[in-house]
Amino acid sequence: MEAFVLNSQGRLVFPENFWPDLDFTVFETLTQFETVIRRDFEAKAPTGADILSRVESDSYSDRHELLRDLTLNLMWVNRYAMTMYEKRPMRWRDVPRHRDDVFLPVLTPWEEGERKISAVQNAYRELPAAWDAEAEDRVFELVFHVFRNRKHHATELPAIKPTVAEILAEPGNRTFHLPAHDPDHRLFSYQEIVDCYEEVPELEALHRRAMVLNNQYPWDVSQTRLTEVRAIEPDDFVVLFVPRNEEVMAFIRRVKENRPPRRRPPAAAPSQEPVQPYPPVEVRKSFRVMPRVESLTAIKGEHACSNEDLIRNAGYNWSPMSVAEIATKTGIETRAYTEMDLDLMVLIAAQGAMEKAGRSAKDIGAVLFCSCTTTRLIPSLATWLSGQLGIYQTHASYDLIAACAGLPYGLGEAVRLLQEVNRPVLLICGEKFSDKIGSVRTSRMIFGDGACAMVIGPAPAGEPSDIEVVQTYASGPVSEVNSIIWPNPEFDNNITVYGPEVRALVQRYLAQMLAELKALPHPEGGPGSLLDAVELVVPHQANKTMVSKAAESAGLSPELLYFNIDRVGNVSAASIPLAIADAVQDGVIDRPMRVFAPGFGAGAVAGYAVMRVDPAVVVNLPPAAASVEPGRLPFEPPTSEDVRVAFGE
């Protein structure tokens, strides 16, 4: 998992957007890998011939357009080197001849290279600057240095290069040849690249990408020749391609051995609607113990990732998009990220909720944790939290994976557990997406980090329930079930979102939810339905533009909707309680109000709660950082003696 980093200016940088670092454990065949390469490197990249055609037809409007095409072209030229190999100049006499883990590329001279180079240079001089001529010149100098010294054709490059023995079997094969090499050839350091800054976000992304491209050639590229291997002298240098890591080497061996891929699940069966609808649960009619919301605490990530930050970090595989276009498409201006582990963030929220409710560890009867981004499996995060909070025993502590419907699912479980234990249930919803997004643009635009916790206790005898109705659903057409995936092997095991399918499930569920609320009577016996008694709608903060349109088409008044997604992004299971906490902070919930809270998302899950929210029980917590002494682990690692004792030896 790749997290963001903060550079020396305190700005967010996403390294994976500039250094492609694919997970080769997910590729079983060369075809699978090449499909990803075509999608991420070739689909958006022009060839040298394409650039020449645009130059000669005067179709570039400014220098930025030309610079973007040049960097995309050079990323495509390096598509296999950047993802699979390190390039290491080595004296020919010292090159091992019989190893299977070092390679020499076979290269073909670039067709019409000089014509293309000259055309690009002349076009750049004549084109107007898009924003900042001085900055654009800096980027062009770096990019053109690589472009004009490119020697080889790139269309037919194979992913797996020949070994030295294989290239020597055909002495007429050409490869990189250097008459000399300085091992101290100047490269950009990691910190220099991360600290790169331009006033214009689009130019910063291009500048950083240009620095990475220059580092793809750890030698003086102006000295590069393409030479037949039989003509290379012992003291000349060649450029070895060495697998970046053992995962790449294992992939190469799998391909060469032609191992059959693993068996895949069969095609999904056609979906069938249930024999009858599942009715919503009316808490007062269905249960004896009425739930009361004793507290709700919220904590957000301490770093704001703005739309401008996204543009500064535009990945090599992103389509162009402006700051304004991101806001229009998603309704998001910033999303909140944290450097904390998810475990710590949810622990802070849980402690705050117990303190606000005036509850101690001995009071808690059950702990529920709702998340789709936890990486803690054994013990579950709910059981870990129980231990951290000092709870000696619960009736139940377990994790729930219901993605963006986490709150409705969690509330439904909490109400049921309350009947068994008649003691407070601690419900926590938390997500950390910022380190699970990788270079996938749609996910990076949408998701954020945050956590919330609620103490739901038994109401005093005769008092009404704070949670009036709960409902949950799951499944649908397989395209909707798989509309949001993590881990996703097709996108380097990062979170991916398929927008049209998500939109379809949101529209389907919202219509179903509103029909159910219209069929339930007004809770105070007044005219109309339960929907008419709703004072505020706090939906899952999926995408403001999408949810607003879906809600309006389903018949919900836009004035009833509350959003905070513009400030925090989509925080999946935690999004509804985070929005409720912000609605209190914003003064929108300024008295006890009846709130309709619908959620929907990954797995085609959905659900809603109609609940009474009292602003007096809600607290927004300030983010806090972990306190671990420098040089020390936050735990004492077990010794081998500890293990022997544990097993009774």
Secondary structure, 3 states (H helix, E strand, C coil): CCCCEECCCCCEECHHHCCCCCCHHHCCCHHHHHHHHHHHHHCCCCCHHHHHHHHHCCCCCCHHHHHHHHHHHHHHHCHHHHHHEEEEEEEHHHCCCCCCCCECCCCCECCCHHHHHHHHHHHHHHCCCCCCHHHHHHHHHHHHHHHHCCCECCCCCCCCCCEHHHHHCCCCCEEEEECCCCCCCCCCCHHHHHCCCCCCHHHHHHHHHHHHHHCCCCCCHHHCEEEEHHHCCCCCEEEEEEECCHHHHHHHHHHHHCCCCCCCCCCCCCCCCCCCCCCCEEHHHHCCCCEEEEEEEEEECCEEEEHHHHHHCCCCCCCCCCHHHHHHHHCCCEEEECCCCHHHHHHHHHHHHHHHHCCCHHHCCEEEEECCCCCCCCCCHHHHHHHHCCCCCCCEEEEECCHHHHHHHHHHHHHHHHHHHCCCEEEEEEEECCCCCCCCHHHHHHECEEEEEEEEEECCCCCCCCEEEEEEECCCCHHHHCCEECCCHHHCCCCEECHHHHHHHHHHHHHHHHHHHHHCECCCCCCCEHHHHCCEECCCCCCHHHHHHHHHHCCCCHHHECCCHHHHCECHHHHHHHHHHHHHHCCCCCCCEEEEEEEEECCCEEEEEEEEECHHHEEEECCCCCCCCCCCCCCCCCCHHHHHHHCCC
